[in-house]
C-alpha cells in the first residue's frame, strides 16, 4: 500500500464530520463531544499532512491529538451517563491520563517523538469504558440496539483502540524492525480505520434528533 492511498483513506473521517455539520441543528447536546472528536480528528489529519511535507514528521501533532481526543471521548462517555454514579472515578481517570501524557512527553521522552505508553493507557481506558457502556445498553429493558448510534460507536472504539494498543506494544518490543512487517501493520490499521470511520458516519446518521418544544 503506497503512501498516497494511506493519506487519502486517512481523510475518511471527514465523511462523518461533514455529515455532522449538515445535521448540526438537529443533533442533541449529549453527542457534541463526539462531534468535536470527529472534527479534531479531521483537523489533525490536515495538520499532519502539512507537517510531514515540511518537517518529515507529524509526531508533535499526533501526540497533541492523542491528548485532546482522549479528553473529548472521556467527556463524551460522561455525557452519555457512564459516570453518573462515579464522578470521582471520572475525575481520577482524567487526572491520571493527563498526568501520564505530560510525564511521557516532557519528562520521560519528548513531544517530538511518538509516545507509546500514553496511547496504550488511553486506549485501555477507552476500551473498558466502551465495554461497560455496551453492557449497560444490552441490559437495559425495553431498549433495542438496532440503529443505536452509541452501540455502534462503542463497537468502533473497541475495534480501533484494541488494534492500536497491540500496535503500540509491537513498537515497544521492537517488532517493527522488518519493513514487510511494518507495511503489513500499516495496511491493517489503514483498513480498520476506514471501517471505523464508516461506522462513525452511520452512527452520526442514526443520531436521534433534538426534541421539538410543543405546547400542550
Beta strands, then each sheet from edge to edge (+ up, - down):
end
